[in-house]
Amino acid sequence: MTDIPRPRLSERRKWRPSLGLVVFVVLATVLALPLFSLYFLRIYENQLIRQTEGELIAQSAALAATLHREIETSIPESVPLGVKVSPRVDASASQAVINDEPYRPIWPELDLSDGTILPPRPAARPPASLADPAFVALGARMMPDLVRTQNLTLAGFRLLDPHGNVLGGREEVGLSLAHIEEVADALQGRFRSVLRARISGHRQPPLESISRGTSLRVFTAVPVIVRDQVAAVVYASRTPSSVFKHLYEQRRKFVLAALWMILPTLLIGYVFHRTITAPMRELVERTRAVGSGDRNALQPLKRHGTKEFASLSQSFLDMAGRLNQRSDFISTFATHVSHELKSPLTSIQGAAELLRDDIDATAPMSDSDRRKFIDNIVADADRLTKISIRLREFARADSPLIAGVSKLASQIAGLRAAFPPLEIQASGDIDVAVHMSEENLMIVLSNLADNAMRHGAMMIDLAAVRQEPMLIVTARDNGEGVSPNNRSRIFDSFFTTRRDTGGTGMGLAIVRAMLEAHGGAIRLLDSDQGAAFEISIPLAPDGASS
């Protein structure tokens, strides 16, 4: 059976975008939203088309009013007009209104979204019948006004008679436009506007030209109603401004608007960089440095950014610091344990070897010497037992089960039974429940009592005072006290001045570890006689009982 090669870590690692790249993409997307509206939704272009349609309606309405007056005054009633229109029908194709209402607006209705774009406007055709001479004369009189209007508005205008023949316009005079859809509707008395493809004399560039508008053209046909008949049509057309042409015309405003968009976006990106990206990169670098054993990396970050990230980075640094401390402690602890175990083991081994050699010796040792060596073995074995018990208590104190409730008063009797030579006094709020199990509280009190007795104390006084959220217990003894040189070392593991009498140097270290694990503390107080310690134990939650 052949082994299947396992993929390397670098091969399994997936590509993931960086935070900076994600922020950049988000900001770029926000900046591109206006362009999305311009190019794909065509909202702005649609507005320009409706604006052009509205202008053509207004201009055609003005010409239609003038044309209406001219027809009323100069065209005899004997000249036939076009289709008869109901007096209740407005010029607009979408509404029917009462004839005597003063306001009959025609609203722009063209919309790019419906996709109705007609082909380019068909060419004019020869007329089916010649225009009446009266209308021809009218067209000649209107021509100067029509030309001036076209020059000012850049729109194309055609004045048509009731049959669709062109009366006025730069070209196509005398020809017919009656076959065109919008003109045919207007000859029936209905307003019509359409979008048609534009025919340009220039080749359409790939991107719309700034100088040459769009590829569409707006056409409007407004009927002129005289004597309830279609008397004429004002046919107008114009190319709407392109988006780019309009932006070019308003380029200063556009540049200012673009700056107002870009500057806040850059500011947002800078804020993201300062508050998230840069602190995160620094934290990643610190993580790598800590992993490689660099103790100098356990320093606050240069920039914390947001409150949450500051809390995250501080939690990480605290955790890394605790792990380093634990690593140092384990190393020191192993060294001290091996040292503490070496002495009694060496003594036991030496005594056992002497007793073994004495079996085959020609001159056996005396019973008193043999008893002396056996006593040494028993004493050293007892010391090893105490060290193992202390190590077990220390391990439990370093990672205890944080549970249970107890009272100081319930532990006094057991403490007195465990240390008969020691007079133990207790006073104050000893019936107050604390957040510590009875077994863990007994470990604290017994180690304090053992420490006091080993330093010559005959009495220990425990005074408890409730100070929310702690129970403050002051423990005083009448022993030798603590010398000034040893005050800073008494809580260190394996530090003892009574190693010759069986001291392990772990009692006060166990007390401190147990209290700190429960959220409490211990400190050495100044005392004129003996040693004095102040112990803080968290109070039990309301409603808890021992």
QUIQUI-V563512 format. One record per run of one state. SS is the DSSP state (A for helix, B for strand, O for the rest). FROM is the first residue (numbers start at 1). TO is the last residue. Records with the same first field share a line. If there is no record, write none. Layout:
SS = FROM-TO ; FROM-TO
//
This chain:
O = 1-8 ; 13-18 ; 42-42 ; 75-83 ; 85-88 ; 90-95 ; 97-111 ; 115-117 ; 119-124 ; 127-132 ; 154-155 ; 162-164 ; 169-174 ; 177-180 ; 188-191 ; 198-215 ; 227-228 ; 239-242 ; 250-250 ; 292-294 ; 298-306 ; 360-366 ; 399-405 ; 408-408 ; 419-422 ; 429-432 ; 435-437 ; 455-458 ; 468-469 ; 478-483 ; 487-498 ; 502-506 ; 518-520 ; 526-531 ; 540-546
A = 9-12 ; 19-41 ; 43-74 ; 112-114 ; 133-153 ; 181-187 ; 243-249 ; 251-291 ; 295-297 ; 307-359 ; 367-398 ; 409-418 ; 438-454 ; 484-486 ; 499-501 ; 507-517
B = 84-84 ; 89-89 ; 96-96 ; 118-118 ; 125-126 ; 156-161 ; 165-168 ; 175-176 ; 192-197 ; 216-226 ; 229-238 ; 406-407 ; 423-428 ; 433-434 ; 459-467 ; 470-477 ; 521-525 ; 532-539
//
